[in-house]
């Protein structure tokens, strides 16, 4: 859409009464198909959001090709490079280590990163996903020679992992990350989190339509999110902006997210600190996005693969 068209919308929109505009935009939200990044409403909980969706007979749909999803992820975005930066330092320190890729689809990040990292032979990269995605992932891994890749549909596999990695998934899981970690007997030493929707304002839940799924999406307060992990003994070592991701909720400008967040946390009692070790397992060149500190200006099982495998376009959903 051109700049002129956006300007025209800003002029016309105040002239259209909300009681006329809202039903039309809500209908667009529930009827959208194909890759989208649409949001609707603010809710206090996942249950409230699901109940609202059921009023309009919204059902979860997932018809995207896994191969199409994989091809999208093989092209790195700027927010992938901080992840590579830290994986290159953390993974070489792990003897017989296990990385759990929570909501990792068919192993998209593994395929995107493996040629850019010097992966140890004894590394296990375990993708934790829904059972139907796990089945597809195993089939594709057998075809693509992925010796490090494992798949599981059991959250219990987070226990005793060395690294928890998650990219664009956590907001679609009803239990907050701190609760998941607190339930483990042995927590991971390292947390690498990318494409996480957070706000500097009050937390909220919204509905997201990717064109293939309609799912609740939780947007936590960034300072409270960091504090919840600090309470479990994690120290924030790095953070960055994910500028390719944004959220706009119609009629709720206070819920606009101009970017998502990425983080690296290290458990304070971890046996070694990768930044101080000097080890570098990067197979190629690397770049960094501008770091950002939180606050700086600038239970339902939900289909996390469908919701997260879209790299949302920055275009406004209206």
N, C-alpha and C positions, 0 to 999 in steps of 0.2 A: 504494500500500500504506500502511495506517495505521501510526501510531507504535506502537500496540499490537501489530500483526502483526510489525513489525520486532523489537520487544522479545521477542516469543514465539520468533522464529527464533533470536535470540541465546541464549536459554535452552535451546532444544531441540537446536541444532546440536552443542554439545559432547557430547550424549548419543548421537548417531548416529556409529558408527565410520566413520573415513575410508574404509575399504575398501568400505563400502556406499554412502557418499555420493558418492565420486569418480566411479564409473562412471555414476551417474545424472546428475550435473551435466555430465559430458563428453558424454553423449548429448544433453542439452538444448542444449549449445553447438553441436554439429554439425547438429542438426535444426532450429534456429531459422530462421524465415522472417519476412518483413516487416521494417520498420525496427527494428534492434536495436543494442545497443552491448555485445557480449559478448566476453570474452577468455578465452584458455585457454593455460596452460603458460608456462614460461620456457625460452628456448633461447639457444645461443651464436651462432647465425647464421640468416640467412634460409633457407639450405639445410636446416638441421636442422628448422626450423619447417615448411617445405614437406614434408619427408620424413615428419614426424609426421602432417601432415594427409592425406597420400596413404595412410597406413596405414589410415585410416578412410574412404577413397574420397571424400574431400572434393573437390569441384570448384568452380571459380569460377562464380558465377551473377551476372548483372546484368540484372534485369528491371524496374528502377524507371523510371518515366516521367521523361524529361528536363524536361518542363514542370512536373511535380510538384516536381522538385529546384529548378528556378528559382523557383517560387513560395515555397518554403521560405526561400530566400536573400534574397528581396526584403524580408523583414522583418528589419531590422537588430537585431543583438544588441549588448550593451554592449561586447564586444571588437572590434566593427567601428569604433567611434569613434576609438580611437588610430590605426588605419590611415588613416581619413579625415583625421585631424589632420596626419599626415605626408605623405600624398599631396598634400594641399592646399598644402604648402610645397615639396615636391620637384618636382612636375610643371610648375608655371609656370616653373621655371628651365631647363627642357629645350627647346632649340630643335631641332625635328626629332627629338625623342627617341623611344625605344622602351622600353616596359615589357613585360617577359615575365612572364606569369602562369603559373607552373609548377603543373601539376595543376589548372588553373582550370575544369575541367568544360566546360560550354557557354558560358562567359563569365559565370557567375553573379555574380561580384563586380563585373564591369563594369556589368551591368544594375542591380545594387543601389546602386552608387556614382555612376553617371554624372550623375544629376540633382542630386547633392549636391556635385559638383565642377565648377569652371569649366575644362573640358578644352580644351586647345589644338587647333586644327584639324589641326595637323601631327603630333599624337601618334599613335603606333601602339601599340595594346594587343594584344599577341600572346599567345594562350593556347597553351601547350605541353601536349599531352595524347596519349592513345592514339588510334590512327587511327580507330577506330569512333566515338569521342567527337568527334573533329575533324569528321567528316562530319555528325554531328547538329548540331554548333555552327554550321557554315556555313549549314545549312538554316534554323536558327532566326534567325541574324543577318540573313539576307536578308528574313525576314518582319518583323523588329523594328526595322529602320532603325538599324543599329549601325555608323556610318561609321568608328569608330576600331578596330573589332575585326578581328583576324586570327587564323588558326589554323594550327598546325604540329604535326607528330608527330616532329619532329627536335630532339633535345637540343642540337644544334650551334647552334640559334638563340639560345641563351643568350649566345653570343659577341657582343661589341660592343653588348650591351643597356645602356641607361642605368640601369634599375631592374629588380631581380629581386624580384618579389612572389610569395609563396606562402602559402596559407591551408589548413592541415590536410592537406597533401600530403607533406611531406618525410619523415615517419616511414615512409611506404610505399615509398620509393625505396631500393634496397639501397645505393647509393653515398652516403656522407655528403656533406652540402652542401659542406664544405671541399674534398673531393676533386673534386667537380664544378667548383667555382670554380677550383681550381688547374690544371685541364686547359684552361682558356680562354686564348686569346691576349690578349684585352682583357676584363677583369672589369667587372661593373657597378659604378657609383659608389655605388649605394644598394641596401640590402637591407631589405625590409619583410616580416617573417615573422609569421604569425598562426596560432593554434591548433596549436602545436607541442608534442608530448608529450615532456616531459623529466623527469628524476628527480634528486634530490639525492643519491641512493645510487648503487650500481653499475649501469652500463648493462645492458640486457637486450633480448632480442627475444621477442615474444609473438605469438600468433595472434589476429586479430580477426575476428569474424563480425558483419557489419552487417545480416544477413538477406538480402543480395543478393550478398555476396562473402565468402570466407574468405581472408585475406591475412596475410602476415607484417607485423609492425609493430615498428619499432625505437624503443626509448626510450633516448636518450643521456643522459649525465650533463650537467647544465646548465652547470657550471663548465668542463668540457672542451669543450663545444660553443662557448661564448663564446671560450675560449682558441684554439680551432682557427681561428676567423675573425680573431681579433686577429693571429695569426701570418701571415695573408695581407694585413694592412694595413687591417683594418676596425676602427673604433672604435664601441663600443656607445653610442648616444645616448639610448636609451629602452628600457624594458621594461614589460610589464604582465601581469596575470593574466587568463586566459580562464576565467572561473568556470563557464561553461556546459558545459565539457568536463571529463571525469574518466575515470579508468581503474581498474578493480578486476579483479585476476586471482585466481580462486578458489584457496584454499590457499596463496596467496603474499601475505600482508598487507604485506610489505615493498615490494611492487611497486605499492601503491595510489598513484594520482596524484590529489590533491584538486582540481587544476586544471591547465590547460595554460598555455603561455607565448606571449607575443608580443614582438617586438623590432623596433627600427629601428637599423640599422648604416649608417654612412657611411664610405666609403673615405677614409683620412686625406689622400690626395693629390687628392681630388675638387676640381674648380675652384671650387665655391662651396658654402657651408654653408647649407642652407635655414633653419635656426633663426636664423641671424644675418642673413639677407637681408631679413627682414621681409615677404616676399611671402606672400600668402595666397590660395589658389585655392579656398577653400571657398565653395560656393554657398549653403549654409544654416547653421543653428546646429550646434554640436558640443559634445560632452561627453567626458570622459576617465575611464577606469577608474583606480583607484589604482595608480600605478607600483609595480613590485617589482623589486628587485635580485636577481640569482641568489644563491641560498643563504638569502634571507630567509625566515623562517618564515611563516606565515599559513595485379638483373641479370637480376634477374628483373624482367621487366615485370609489374607488379602492377596491378590495376584501381583506379587511384588515384581515379577518379571515383566508383566504387561505394563505396570505403572512406571517402572524405572527404566525400562529399556528404550523409552523415548528420550532422545536428547532434545528437550523442549526448545522450540524456536522462540526467539525473543519477541516475535510479532504479537501485538495485542489481540486477545481473543474476542474481538467484537466486530 
